Amino acid sequence: MSLTESRLTRTSASTGTEGRTHLTATAVTSSGRGRSLVRAVVWWTGVWGAVSAAISTAAAWSARTVRPAGVLVLVAATIGLGLGIVFGWVEWMVAGAAAVVLLAASVPFLFGARSYDVGLSLAHERVVAGDGVKGEIVVRNDGHRIALPGRLDIPVGAGLVEFGVPLLRPGHAVSQPLDIPGLRRGIVRVGPATTVRSDPIGLLRREHAFDDVHEVFVHPRTTSLPSTSAGLIRDLEGSPTRRLVDSDMSFHAIREYAPGDSRRQIHWKSTAKTGRLMVRQYEESRRSRMAVVLAVAEHEYADADEFELAVGCAASLGLRAVRDARDVEIVVGSEIPRVVRGRLRAIRRIPAAAPRPMLDGFSGVDLLESTMPVSDVCRLTAESGDRLSIAFVVVGSRVTLTRLQQAALAFPVDTTVVAVICDERAHPRMQPLSGITVLTVGTLDDLSGLLLRGATA
């Protein structure tokens, strides 16, 4: 019994050992196959990534280099050679071969585009609308070989200025003047200069852009306003308010002394006459603080020229206030996404610390399709700032007098509101309404005359 059990045990042990050995070999075999499969997948992934990157690079290079005419010649070469070889058509083979020769002959014209060093300089980077800008382009061959003739493109806003570059020997340079004609108000981007290599037929094209970029601030046209009429207020000591205080610059009256009054305000002559302590009473005065609100909604102007007139009027008012050292705030509407229009209020303030940043800010003001009406801009201006002495509201001809009165109601009752309606077809006039003075101007010069009339009236 024990011998049988021993044999069975050894057999079982032997069987178990053989089973374990078989299983281990199977696991090793499976693991080896898995590693090979993983290596194959990794290799194929790397190859596919390299091929995809090469295809993408080639496609991008072709899109930049091959022009529409070059695409037609390439298609003609492919179809001509393909059909000629398949069907034995000699004429098609000749046409395909001629197309290939054209493409091959165009390739040498692309060489040397990066051997140029281009310098772009402008005489002024801030001009007034309607004025031009002068500059200079210097092209130098920094390479060790002769640079073939080429072309230089310089973007100017939405336009393009082209220059022909002659053949340049190593180390030689050529300069050409850059003359940009009258510009419209805005921020005009000049550059980057781009060297262009192209064959005479226009099949292939190679470009290289440099980093030299200039921004030209085209300021609005302004007019000189009389200093004393900048806000229709002529008070060097400040505008008195209706609030009575114990100490200020604007004397109001004399009243009887009350506990808590400062003894420095006692008026001794009145005290001697009445036999009771009398003190001086003052009206609180404040420094004239001015706001200029410019409407920028498209539906509030008849055309773009009318808007330019409004920008010029607002800039003239702000410029006069800055030069007179007044506290001025210049506000325009901000663009609001359509999905939140009616639920979001936003305004934009133009820097008014000095003339240059203020005019730079006006250069970037544009008509907006989705923004608040001028009445909401005035309301938000009155809510977000300190109390104002005077507010100018500059609008287009499509803003009615009723809407102007609604805009004036947004300001406090002690704020003088002056509306400037810009209408190139109207005659200059001034008309007082309830709580608001309306100036209608057809040109910038009309604004100066109306303000002077209002200050001396």
C-alpha positions, 0 to 999 in steps of 0.5 A, a space after each residue: 500500500 505504501 509502495 503504490 502510494 509512493 509510486 502514485 506520489 512520484 508519478 503525481 509529482 513527476 506529472 506535476 513537475 512536467 505540467 509545471 515545466 510545460 506551463 512555464 515554457 508556454 508562458 515564456 513562449 507567450 511572453 516572447 510573442 507578446 514582446 515581438 508584437 509590442 515591438 512591432 506595434 511600437 516600430 509601426 507607430 514610430 514609422 507612421 508618425 514619421 511618415 505623417 509628419 513628413 506628409 504634413 511638412 510636405 503639404 505645408 511646404 507645397 501650400 506655401 510654395 506651389 502657386 495655382 499655376 504651378 498646380 495646373 502644370 503639376 497636374 498636366 505633368 502627372 496626367 500627361 505622363 500617366 496617360 502617355 505611358 499607359 496608352 502609348 500616346 506620344 503627344 501626351 508624354 511630350 506634354 507631360 515631359 514639358 510640364 516637368 521641365 518647366 517645374 524643374 526650371 522654376 526651382 533654381 529661382 527659389 534659392 537665396 531667399 534667406 540671404 537678405 537682411 532687411 531693415 524697415 524704418 519709419 520717420 513717424 509712428 504717429 500721424 493725423 488722419 489724411 497724412 502720409 508716412 515716409 520711411 526707408 527700406 534697406 536690403 543687404 546681402 549678408 551671404 557669401 554668394 551673389 543674391 539673385 534679383 527678387 521682390 520685397 513685400 511690405 504689408 501696410 494695413 490691409 494693403 501691400 507695398 511691393 519693391 523690386 530687389 536687384 542682384 546683390 553681391 556679397 556685402 552690398 546693400 540697396 536702400 529704397 524710400 517707402 512712401 505710404 499715402 494718406 491714411 484713415 484714422 486707426 492703428 495701421 500695422 506696417 510689416 513684417 517685410 517679406 522677401 519673395 522668390 518666384 520664377 518668371 512664370 509664377 509657378 513656385 514662390 518662396 517667402 521669408 518674413 522678418 521680425 521688424 513690425 511697426 504700428 502707426 497710430 493715425 490720430 483723428 483730426 481735431 480742432 482748436 477750442 477756446 480754453 475758457 469754453 472747454 466746459 462752458 464753465 468759467 470758474 477758476 475757484 470751482 463750481 459751487 454746489 448747493 451743499 452748505 459747509 463750515 469751511 470752503 472758498 465760496 462764501 454764502 451767508 452768516 448765521 448764529 453760532 451753534 454748538 460744535 462750530 469752529 471758533 475760527 469761523 466766528 464773524 466778530 463784526 456781526 457778533 459785535 452788532 448783534 450781541 450774539 456769536 455769529 459764524 460764516 457759512 459757505 457753499 461747498 465748491 468742487 473742482 470742475 470734473 468733465 466727462 466726454 461720452 462718445 456713442 459708437 453704435 452703428 445704428 446711431 450714425 448715418 455713415 462712417 464719415 459722420 462717425 469720424 466727425 464725432 470722433 474728431 469732436 470728442 477728441 477735440 473736447 478731451 484734448 482741450 480739457 487735458 491741456 487745461 489740466 481739467 479732470 476729464 473722463 472719456 468713455 465709449 461703449 464696449 463690444 458685447 457678445 450677442 448671446 449676452 446682449 441686454 444682460 451685460 453692461 460694459 464701457 471702455 475708458 480712454 486714457 486721458 492723462 496726457 494728449 498722446 495716450 488719449 489720441 492713441 486711444 481714439 485711434 483704436 475706436 471703431 463702430 460696433 454692431 453689438 454694444 449698448 445705446 448711448 443712453 445706457 453708456 451715460 447711465 453706467 458712466 454716471 454710476 461708476 464715476 465721481 460726481 461730474 460738473 459737466 458731461 458732453 455726449 457726442 452722437 450721430 444724426 440718428 439719435 433723436 432729441 428724446 433719446 438725448 433727453 433720456 441720456 441726460 437724465 442719467 446724470 445728477 441734476 447738478 451736472 450740466 449736460 451738453 449734447 453734440 449732434 454730428 450731422 454733415 448735412 446740417 447747419 451749425 446751431 445751438 438749442 436749449 432743451 429741458 435740462 440739456 443744451 444741444 449743439 449741432 455741428 456739420 464740421 469740426 470748426 463749427 464746434 469751436 464757434 458754438 462753444 465760444 458762443 455758449 461761453 460768452 452768452 
